[in-house]
Amino acid sequence: MKLIKILAVAATLAAQAPVFAQTAAPTIAKWAKIYSADGAKVGRVEVIVNNADGSVAGVKTIYQEKFLTIPASTLSAGTDGLKTSLTKAELRKM
């Protein structure tokens, strides 16, 4: 009887799908502050840009007097808003 329980538990564990580490997408809200990778304030979220499936593609902000679209793939949650993995120099080139 004990062997049957052990085999049942082993079969259950083997049948479960593996769990992979996933990074949760940051919550993106209009007017959230955005900071560069080097800590400089970039601006605030003016527009949230969505893909056809409704997922967030990026955000638009006003940076150095022009609209700049920052890809969502570069954004993460920061201590005081959103943080992009792009540096200030990289943002200037966009």
C-alpha positions in Angstrom: 0.0 0.0 0.0 2.8 2.4 0.9 4.5 1.6 -2.5 1.3 2.5 -4.4 1.1 5.9 -2.6 4.8 6.6 -3.5 4.2 5.7 -7.1 1.1 7.8 -7.3 2.9 10.8 -5.9 5.9 10.2 -8.3 3.5 9.9 -11.3 1.7 13.1 -10.3 5.0 15.1 -10.0 6.3 13.7 -13.3 3.1 14.7 -15.1 3.2 18.4 -14.1 4.5 20.9 -16.6 7.9 22.4 -15.7 7.8 25.9 -14.3 10.0 28.5 -15.9 10.9 31.8 -14.4 8.9 34.6 -16.0 9.4 38.3 -15.6 6.0 39.9 -15.0 5.3 42.8 -17.3 5.3 46.1 -15.5 2.0 47.9 -14.9 2.0 50.7 -17.4 -0.3 53.6 -16.6 -0.7 57.0 -18.3 1.3 59.7 -16.7 3.7 57.2 -15.0 7.3 58.6 -14.7 9.9 57.1 -17.0 13.6 56.9 -16.1 16.6 55.9 -18.3 19.0 53.1 -17.5 21.4 55.6 -16.1 18.8 57.1 -13.8 17.9 60.3 -15.8 14.3 61.3 -15.9 13.0 60.8 -19.4 9.4 62.0 -19.0 5.9 60.6 -18.4 3.8 58.2 -20.3 1.7 60.3 -22.7 0.2 57.5 -24.8 0.2 53.7 -24.4 0.8 52.0 -27.8 -0.9 48.6 -28.2 -0.4 45.7 -30.6 -3.3 44.3 -32.7 -3.8 41.6 -30.0 -4.1 44.3 -27.3 -0.7 43.7 -25.7 1.4 46.8 -24.9 3.9 47.5 -27.7 5.4 50.6 -26.1 4.8 54.0 -24.7 5.0 57.5 -26.1 6.6 60.2 -24.2 7.8 63.8 -24.9 11.6 63.8 -24.7 13.6 66.8 -25.7 10.6 68.4 -27.3 9.6 65.5 -29.5 7.4 62.4 -29.3 9.5 59.3 -28.6 8.2 55.7 -28.6 9.9 53.5 -26.1 9.5 49.8 -26.7 7.7 47.9 -24.0 10.4 45.2 -24.1 12.8 47.8 -22.6 10.5 48.7 -19.7 10.5 47.4 -16.2 9.0 48.5 -12.9 11.2 51.0 -11.1 11.1 52.4 -7.6 9.3 55.6 -8.7 7.7 54.6 -12.0 9.0 52.8 -15.1 12.6 52.3 -16.0 13.9 51.7 -19.5 17.0 49.6 -20.2 18.0 52.3 -22.7 20.5 55.0 -21.7 20.0 58.7 -22.1 22.5 58.6 -25.1 20.5 55.8 -26.8 17.2 57.7 -26.3 18.7 60.8 -27.9 19.5 58.7 -31.0 15.9 57.5 -31.5 
